[in-house]
Amino acid sequence: MMKTANGFRYVPFITLSLSEPEPRIWITLSGCNFKCKGCFSIARDTIGEPMTVDGLIHWVKKSSRAYNGNTLLQDAVITGGEPTLDKDFLLDLVLNLKRSVGVKHITLSTNGYLLDKEYVMELKDAGLDGVKLDIKAYNESIHQWYTSMSNRSVLKAARYLWESKLDFRVETVLMPEIVDVEEIERIASFLAQIDPGIKYKVIKFAPGEAREKVTRRPSDNEIQLAVNSASKYLRNVAGGKACVQQFASPGSREEEAKKWVRVYPDMKTETIIAKPGGFEVS
Ligand code: SF4
């Protein structure tokens, strides 16, 4: 029998991939405890419909059946906003995605602020497989200025996540003159003290998608410089774009040919096709 959290989260939409052989879903839980100036997520605000875990699981199953038939979902990414705001809700969601929906691999995308050691282990026990942690800045005053919150618990969370042996990776957005190459190097050095094998990705700031255009888009050369600096400390460093699905909005200029469907709480849908030159939304 499904265990249901007492609370609910607001969910604006769920998103299914249509161009990959292995079906994948993104579950967007809206609302966030950070106020990142360059946030590109519309889900930072509490938007969408209030959902219990029970209701959300039902919606996921119905949408998945409509687009994937009987093929089991390979991956689920729980994202936001910030998914950890209601700890019981997230635990139940992970548990039921595994047990009731049969998702093979679940990843949590988080700012890490609310992840303490005990909660990380509870999530793992519930069935969580991986975590993508955003470290916005290493310098406390930059982090405070950019997010409105301290980074102390985020940095502690990095250690807990590594100790948990979950599939763990870290991302940072390179923002010229704010979170610059030196700051990336400080983050890489910090992570290397935990384990030089931690996977780390440097993402390009995209002012066109940001709430506040706090800086310009870094060049490919600057990304490469940041990757090179981080690689002095870490073995697995990559540079590039954030998940293209997160940027999927009309007028965006990502260049990967991919296709998703967004399913809204009333089961209305929006198909998003990313192709060279822009997005088509129908
Ligand atoms: S943590 Fe993520 S969703 Fe929250 S404000 Fe920052 S970028 Fe936006």
Boltz pocket constraint, residues with backbone or C-beta under 6 A from the ligand:
constraints:
  - pocket:
      binder: B
      contacts: [[A, 32], [A, 33], [A, 34], [A, 35], [A, 36], [A, 38], [A, 39], [A, 40], [A, 41], [A, 43], [A, 44], [A, 80], [A, 81], [A, 82], [A, 111]]
      max_distance: 6.0
